[in-house]
């Protein structure tokens, strides 16, 4: 498999070449989870993979609970389908809680405090109430639970892992929290092997071709658990090689029905960037040197040309317009610039 073939297959399977889904919940279900650390740009991460959808539509899906935003996998913020979030948390939470141990000791947090804080959250949010982080901190302080330093972060994350809270809708541009049980309908459970197999198959189908190392990094699972998940579904996947790497992807190659627009404005923390540990195939030494944080592309909005990093971009929202600043590695030719202008128009239309 050549680099060109690898990148084109990833673009297709990640729904960036031509969207195969018509709504956000179905898309997120296909992907398994979509990282949502940057709330605003995560809506574009979903929207750019769908035909003719607006940011209001994605926002409404989150507000209505059609998409659940919570800490799962690694852990960081993700958008997850409500039918998947329970079994996914049951699989990943033990590892996430284990990773919190050092901070728990440093911040003097233990099971007794977490049980108490969870009860505070349940009481404060019961009956469909949705409160901001600041409002929940005030409730904890009333209960004499300190929220200084990083304690509030961990009190919230623990409650998310315990399936007590998740994000609600936005209120006055502020993100809120709501009770998990009031937003997420009951769903059939999965035993550990079923969960591992489902997560692995979902990942390699939607993100492949990818390696075991990629899956381990994306899922946050220990390598032994990630390998077990892959072994459970390996006979349902296509195996290929890229250099010395063994890659796995969908058993049947998805038909490339690309629209021909191979120039994309990728948001920071996008699945195209975060889902792989080895990212050399998507950027050269020149692109690495211009990216912030030691050349890590995760933290930048990326201009993608034929699957590779060709620069970065920033957006500024004005009252009547959106200003897009471009920082190409090398000047674009007329053809590439024309396709980029088309992509900029699509981004502006999404937020209109």
C-alpha positions in Angstrom: 0.0 0.0 0.0 1.4 3.4 -1.0 1.1 6.6 1.1 -1.4 7.9 -1.4 -3.6 4.8 -1.1 -3.4 4.9 2.7 -4.4 8.5 2.9 -7.3 8.2 0.4 -8.7 5.2 2.2 -8.6 7.1 5.5 -10.2 10.1 4.0 -13.0 7.8 2.6 -13.5 5.8 5.7 -13.5 8.9 7.9 -16.3 10.4 5.7 -14.1 13.2 4.6 -14.0 12.3 0.9 -17.7 11.9 0.4 -20.2 11.8 3.3 -22.2 8.6 3.4 -24.4 9.5 6.4 -27.2 12.1 6.5 -27.4 12.9 10.2 -25.0 13.5 13.1 -26.0 10.6 15.4 -25.5 8.0 12.6 -22.1 9.5 11.7 -20.9 9.5 15.3 -22.1 5.9 15.8 -20.0 4.9 12.7 -16.9 6.7 14.1 -17.3 5.2 17.6 -16.6 8.6 19.2 -15.5 12.0 17.9 -13.1 14.0 20.1 -14.8 17.2 21.3 -12.2 19.0 23.4 -12.8 22.2 21.5 -16.6 22.5 21.8 -17.1 24.9 18.9 -14.8 23.2 16.5 -16.1 19.8 17.3 -19.3 20.8 15.7 -17.4 21.5 12.5 -15.6 18.1 12.9 -19.1 16.5 12.7 -20.6 18.9 10.2 -17.9 18.7 7.6 -18.6 15.0 7.4 -22.2 15.5 6.6 -24.0 17.0 3.6 -25.5 20.5 3.9 -25.8 20.6 7.7 -25.6 23.7 9.9 -23.9 24.3 13.3 -27.3 24.9 14.8 -28.3 21.4 13.8 -25.3 19.8 15.5 -25.9 22.1 18.6 -29.5 20.9 18.7 -28.4 17.3 18.6 -26.2 17.9 21.7 -28.9 19.9 23.5 -31.5 17.1 22.8 -29.2 14.3 23.9 -29.0 12.8 20.4 -25.2 13.2 20.9 -23.7 12.8 24.4 -20.6 14.9 25.3 -18.6 13.5 28.1 -15.1 12.3 29.1 -14.6 8.8 27.6 -11.5 7.2 26.1 -8.0 8.3 27.2 -9.9 10.3 28.8 -10.9 13.5 27.0 -14.1 15.1 25.8 -15.9 13.1 23.1 -19.2 13.2 21.3 -20.7 9.7 21.6 -24.0 8.2 20.4 -26.4 7.7 23.3 -26.7 4.0 22.4 -22.9 3.6 22.8 -21.9 5.7 25.8 -22.9 3.3 28.5 -21.0 0.2 27.3 -18.1 2.4 26.3 -17.8 4.0 29.7 -18.1 0.6 31.4 -15.1 -0.6 29.3 -12.9 2.5 29.6 -13.8 3.8 33.1 -11.7 1.3 35.1 -8.6 2.3 33.3 -9.4 6.0 33.5 -10.0 5.8 37.2 -6.8 4.0 37.7 -4.9 6.8 35.8 -6.5 9.3 38.2 -4.9 7.7 41.3 -1.8 9.9 41.5 -3.9 13.1 41.3 -6.5 11.7 43.7 -3.8 11.3 46.4 -2.2 14.7 45.6 -5.6 16.4 45.8 -6.8 14.4 48.8 -9.8 12.9 46.9 -11.1 9.5 47.8 -14.1 7.3 47.4 -15.9 8.9 50.3 -15.6 12.4 48.9 -16.6 11.2 45.4 -19.7 9.6 46.8 -20.6 12.8 48.6 -19.9 15.0 45.5 -22.0 12.6 43.3 -24.9 13.0 45.6 -24.6 16.8 45.5 -24.6 16.6 41.7 -27.7 14.4 41.7 -29.6 16.6 44.0 -28.7 19.8 42.2 -29.6 18.5 38.7 -32.6 16.3 39.5 -35.7 17.1 37.5 -34.1 18.1 34.2 -32.1 21.0 35.7 -28.9 21.9 33.7 -26.2 23.9 35.6 -22.9 25.4 34.6 -19.6 24.4 36.1 -19.6 27.5 38.3 -23.1 26.8 39.6 -22.1 23.2 40.4 -19.0 24.4 42.2 -21.2 26.6 44.4 -23.3 23.6 45.3 -20.2 21.6 46.3 -18.9 24.5 48.4 -22.3 24.6 50.2 -21.7 21.0 51.0 -18.2 21.9 52.3 -16.4 20.1 49.4 -13.4 22.1 48.3 -13.2 22.9 44.6 -9.9 24.7 44.5 -6.8 23.7 42.5 -7.7 20.9 40.1 -10.2 19.3 42.4 -13.2 20.5 40.5 -11.9 19.0 37.3 -11.6 15.6 39.0 -14.9 15.8 40.8 -16.6 16.3 37.5 -14.6 13.7 35.6 -15.3 11.1 38.3 -19.0 11.9 38.2 -18.9 11.4 34.4 -17.1 8.0 34.8 -19.7 7.0 37.3 -22.4 7.9 34.8 -23.9 10.5 37.1 -23.5 13.6 34.8 -22.7 14.5 31.3 -23.0 17.7 29.3 -26.4 19.3 28.8 -27.2 22.0 26.3 -25.6 25.5 26.2 -27.1 28.3 28.1 -26.0 31.9 27.3 -23.0 30.5 25.5 -22.0 28.5 28.6 -21.8 24.7 28.6 -24.0 23.0 31.2 -24.1 19.7 33.0 -27.2 17.4 33.3 -28.0 14.1 34.9 -26.8 11.2 32.8 -29.8 9.0 33.6 -32.2 11.8 32.5 -30.4 12.3 29.2 -29.2 8.8 28.2 -31.9 6.1 27.6 -31.3 2.6 28.8 -29.4 0.4 26.3 -28.4 -3.3 26.1 -25.2 -3.9 27.9 -22.1 -5.7 26.6 -19.7 -8.0 28.4 -16.0 -7.1 28.2 -15.3 -9.2 25.1 -18.3 -7.8 23.3 -17.3 -4.3 24.2 -13.7 -4.8 23.1 -14.8 -6.4 19.8 -17.3 -3.6 19.1 -14.8 -0.8 19.8 -12.1 -2.4 17.7 -14.4 -3.1 14.7 -15.9 0.4 14.9 -12.4 2.0 15.0 -10.8 0.0 12.2 -13.8 0.3 9.9 -14.1 4.1 10.4 -10.4 5.1 10.8 -8.5 2.4 8.9 -6.1 1.6 7.5 -4.6 1.8 11.0 -2.2 -0.2 13.3 -2.7 -1.8 16.7 -0.5 1.0 18.1 -3.0 3.5 16.6 -6.0 1.7 18.1 -4.2 1.5 21.5 -3.6 5.3 21.5 -7.1 6.2 20.3 -8.9 4.0 22.7 -6.7 4.6 25.8 -6.8 0.9 26.5 -3.7 -1.0 27.7 -2.0 -2.7 24.7 -3.0 -6.1 26.0 -6.7 -5.2 26.0 -6.4 -3.4 22.6 -4.7 -6.4 21.1 -7.4 -8.7 22.4 -10.1 -6.5 20.8 -8.3 -6.6 17.5 -7.8 -10.4 17.6 -11.6 -10.8 18.3 -12.4 -9.0 15.0 -9.3 -9.5 12.8 -11.1 -12.0 10.6 -13.7 -9.3 9.8 -11.0 -6.8 8.6 -8.7 -6.4 5.7 -5.0 -6.6 6.5 -2.4 -4.7 4.5 1.1 -3.4 4.9 2.5 0.1 4.7 6.3 0.0 4.8 7.0 -2.1 7.9 3.6 -1.4 9.4 0.7 -3.9 9.5 -2.6 -2.0 9.0 -6.2 -3.1 9.4 -9.3 -1.6 7.7 -12.7 -2.5 6.4 -13.0 -6.0 4.9 -14.4 -4.5 1.8 -13.0 -1.3 0.5 -15.4 1.6 0.5 -16.2 2.9 -3.0 -14.4 6.1 -3.5 -17.1 8.5 -4.5 -15.0 11.6 -3.8 -16.6 14.9 -4.8 -13.2 16.0 -6.1 -12.7 18.6 -3.4 -9.4 17.3 -1.9 -8.7 20.5 0.0 -10.2 20.6 3.5 -10.2 22.8 6.5 -9.7 20.4 9.4 -10.4 21.5 13.0 -8.0 21.0 15.8 -8.3 17.7 17.6 -10.0 16.2 14.6 -10.2 12.4 14.3 -8.0 12.6 11.1 -5.2 13.8 13.4 -5.8 12.4 16.9 -6.7 8.8 15.9 -3.2 7.8 14.9 0.1 7.6 16.8 2.4 7.7 13.7 1.5 10.9 11.8 4.6 11.2 9.7 2.6 10.2 6.6 0.5 13.4 6.9 3.2 16.0 7.2 6.7 16.7 6.1 9.6 18.3 8.1 8.5 21.6 6.7 4.9 21.3 8.0 6.2 20.0 11.4 8.3 23.0 11.9 5.5 25.5 11.4 3.0 23.8 13.8 2.8 24.8 17.4 3.7 22.7 20.4 6.8 21.0 18.9 5.2 20.3 15.6 2.2 18.5 17.0 -0.7 19.0 14.6 -3.4 18.2 17.1 -3.6 21.7 18.5 -3.9 23.6 15.2 -6.6 23.9 12.6 -5.1 22.2 9.6 -5.3 22.9 5.8 -5.4 19.5 4.3 -4.5 18.9 0.6 -4.8 15.4 -0.7 -4.7 14.1 2.8 -1.5 15.9 3.8 -0.9 19.0 5.9 -0.4 22.0 3.7 -0.7 24.7 6.3 -2.8 26.0 9.2 -5.8 28.3 9.5 -7.6 30.4 12.1 -11.1 31.8 12.2 -12.4 34.9 13.8 -16.2 35.4 14.2 -17.3 39.0 13.5 -20.9 40.3 13.8 -21.6 40.0 10.1 -18.7 37.8 8.8 -16.2 35.1 9.6 -12.6 36.0 8.9 -10.4 33.1 7.8 -6.6 33.6 8.1 -4.5 31.1 6.1 -0.9 30.1 6.8 0.2 27.9 4.0 3.6 26.1 4.1 4.1 27.0 0.5 2.0 29.3 -1.7 -1.0 27.5 -3.3 -1.3 27.4 -7.0 -4.5 28.7 -8.6 -6.2 25.4 -8.8 -5.6 24.6 -5.1 -6.6 28.1 -4.0 -9.9 27.8 -5.9 -10.7 24.6 -4.1 -9.7 26.2 -0.8 -12.0 29.1 -1.5 -14.8 26.6 -2.0 -14.0 25.0 1.3 -13.9 28.4 3.1 -17.4 29.1 1.7 -18.6 25.8 3.0 -17.3 26.6 6.5 -18.9 30.0 6.4 -22.2 28.5 5.2 -22.1 26.0 8.1 -22.0 28.9 10.6 -24.4 31.1 8.8 
